[in-house]
Amino acid sequence: MIRGGKSYVTSPPAFSNDGKKLLVCTAETVSVFSTSTGLQVTSLEGHTALVTTVIVVPAWNPASKILCYCWTASLDGTIRYWDFSAPELMKTIDVKMPIISMVIPSILVQPSVESEKRPDLFAYLSAENVKESNEEGNALRRQIRKCNLSKSRLVGLILGEVKQQVFLTISPSAKYFGLKNKCKLQIWKVPAKDSDNAIVKKISLHHTKKISVLAFHPNQRIVAAGDVTGRILIWRQFGDKTFAKNGEKNERPMDTGEEKPGVRGDDDADSCSTWHWHPAEVNVLSFSSDGAYLYSGGKEGVLVVWQLDTGKKKFLPRIGSPLLYFIDSPDPSLSSISCADNQIHLLKMPSMEILRTISGIKAPSSYHEMYKGLNNGVAFDHTAGLVALRTENYCIQLYSLFDDRGVSEVQVCERNHQPGDDVTVVVTVVALSLDGSMMSTAEIKLAEEGIGGLICLKFWTSGSQNKEFSLSTIVYEPHRDAAISAIAFHPSGHMAVSSSYGGDFKVWVCCNNDNQKDQMLQNSSWTCHSVGSYKKKPMTAAAFSADGSVLAVAAETVITLWNPDKNVLLAVIGETLMPIVTLSFIGKSEYLVAASWGSKPQLSVWSMSKLSAAWSYKLQIEAVATAVDLSSFAALALLPESSNEKTFQERDGLILLFNAKDAVPEATWSAKKAKGGALAFIQTNQSSTEEIGRDGTPPQALLAYVNGDHEYVLFDPYNKEVQELSISHKEIHATPEETGRARQFGYASIYGELPQFNLKRTDTSWTPSFPSERPWETIFSGSSHNLPSLTKLCLPFLESLLEKRTAAVE
């Protein structure tokens, strides 16, 4: 069984000491990625719940940089010590409390050479005391605790209690750690000589708004905090009175409002200044290693670099998703930034150029209310093991199910996407050809106050060696103003059908003049071959037979069979109780499976030889999967809300495996998050999976289940003993850039080599487009930081709205 689709951004990642590896918390494991390739090389497995913290033990001399040790904490209540180069578990500490966050100040301080006895190692935890909460009903069950890692025990002292889950932040100097608690910061000073009974002093700094993030200066007593309104507050010289050393006198006179500008009440700080650029909540704050700059980011998807002394700023704009974490590497030329779309960008510093991206599977996109529930928007490349998913920024992500990584992205429509903006375009349908070389999408531009709505059908092509799709043909309003309900490709890939709710379907054919396959795909265009309808009923689903000789189109509650080449109606099959939303031929058999939605949902199997229903079930079907070479199919059924939750252990769906001839399922599996899920049969080969089964042969096909959160699992549906399928991770190979970095010096070691400019003019490919002249839709596309002034844009914008007069020939 292969599992994937985990989130990479639940917790901050951590770099190895040499900067060549990045440790990422992924559910109950820690995945280790190569920073030179962006590929996963190994993983740390052992925790039984979500891993919340990973801390790499730093190296204090060049010889120790090869050591690869780290601490991890998890909601399973354990702290583990690893050698992540092996990987090997070295130590386990069970604190019997779910750990939300952990910091270890002692490992950030270089150990003294003179001391013979190594002092105990202490960690500070944000943990959840579930036992006391259940017994006493105490609302303050989240506690700040201290743990002696050397003796594997909790220290009895409770440093603080809060109502909400909080994450601890430690200063780079290891002298302070703190947390945000609603509208205030709580900061503790780590004892110089830590012990079980050492007193930990605390101060609080107050604000009028809810604080979202904080960061400590590396070598001064400065703390920065961001709030939900986009403001950044900087307190200087915090803790002068409370954290003063024993015997040290505070000669500062009595505090007055003028001597503590910006500081509220009796807060222990010299001053508090405010910066404001972000329009929404600040999620990222981090000081540079020298303390001269402050990095900030938030929901708008822009990384801002502030000069601490002057307040001047520069930007890395249009990252495309809200920012979550910014992490510095021991290598000063490398940093990482984690985004809400499950991507981690590796940045080249100080230019902030994105070198490469560790791309996880993206979360489902949000929809306009009127388009929710139409379809799940997931398509599969059955031969290559890829899944195509709709994303928030009007893109289609191609994701490898075997490698568990993003392959490419296709920008479906050019829009100046801003995270948090209202949705203006909805990608309603995505379909892939059988060999994965063709893709088609349907999109709806939402009308604003009843004006400006537009429906587009697009065809895309890709080369045989990669999955970089390029636009081939655009068809504006292919079915007048009616929305497209389904798109299906002919098995040959050179014919497609689109059905609409307006009462017709259209057959499209691919035209090309080149003999070579790659050139044929790149230079292809699509034209309408024929149009069909049946009693003006809405066409709700469509599918081609395995040999492509029959086209089945659902006319609401009936199934019509057509000859796609001659556009001749062959037969009409029965009638269902509710509109059909899914149609699929079951391999090379004579059966067709259909799923209906509504108040009386139905899963029905139809015989093509008898032109009648073979059998049916009253089930709410979310997805159906068929394979070309198999006579069986799988269906994902949603369980009714009235079902017993204890029986199904909070699982809301069932995966049913049927033989087309038999109404009794061959196998069933319960599933979580089935709403919005998808199913597909994926072909296997020796390169994608290791040996499974007792005979050592790979299965004929694997069944892929993608749930509503885009987590997925691949398994052999015909093997009663479902065994684990392992992913063969790519080994690290030194890239030319990595091997050459050690020999660089001076300018090149900091900023890299100067780019090579190509003066040759690149030819842009021509994309055929069917009539719709709407230049004003793209005139404002682009980064807001790079757009010309409004005075320059005004004239071409107004010209695009006017119809040009053609000169009359006398």
Secondary structure, DSSP 8 states (H G I E B T S, - for coil): -EEE---S-SS--EE-TTSSEEEEEETTEEEEEETTT--EEEEEE--SS-EEEEEE---SSGGGGG--EEEEEETTSEEEEEETTTTEEEEEEE-SS-EEEEE-GGGGS---SS-SS----EEEEEEE-HHHHHHH--S--EEEEEEETTTTEEEEEEEEEESS----EE-TTSSEEEEEETTEEEEEE--SS--TT---EEEEEE-SS-EEEEEE-SSSSEEEEEETTSEEEEEESTTTTTT--TT---------TTTSTT--TT-S-SEEEEEE--SS-EEEEEE-TTSSEEEEEETT--EEEEETTT--EEEE---SS-EEEEEE-SSTTEEEEEETTTEEEEEETTTTEEEEEEE---------GGGTTS---EEEETTTTEEEEE-TTSEEEEEETTTTEEEEEEE-S-----TTS---EEEEEEEE-TTSSEEEEEEEE--BTTB--EEEEEEEE--SS----EEEEEEESTTTT--EEEEEE-TTSSEEEEEETTS-EEEEEEE---SSHHHHHHT-EEEEEEEE-STT--EEEEEE-TTSS-EEEEETTEEEEEETTTTEEEEEE---SS-EEEEEE-TTSSEEEEEE-SSS-EEEEEETTTTEEEEEE--EEEEEEE-TT-SEEEEEEE--TTS-HHHHTT--EEEEEEETT-SS-SEEEEESS-TT-EEEEEE--TTTS---STT----SEEEEEE-TTS-EEEE-TT-SS--------------HHHHHHTT--THHHHH--------S--------B-S---GGGTTT-S-TTT---HHHHHHHHHHHHS--------
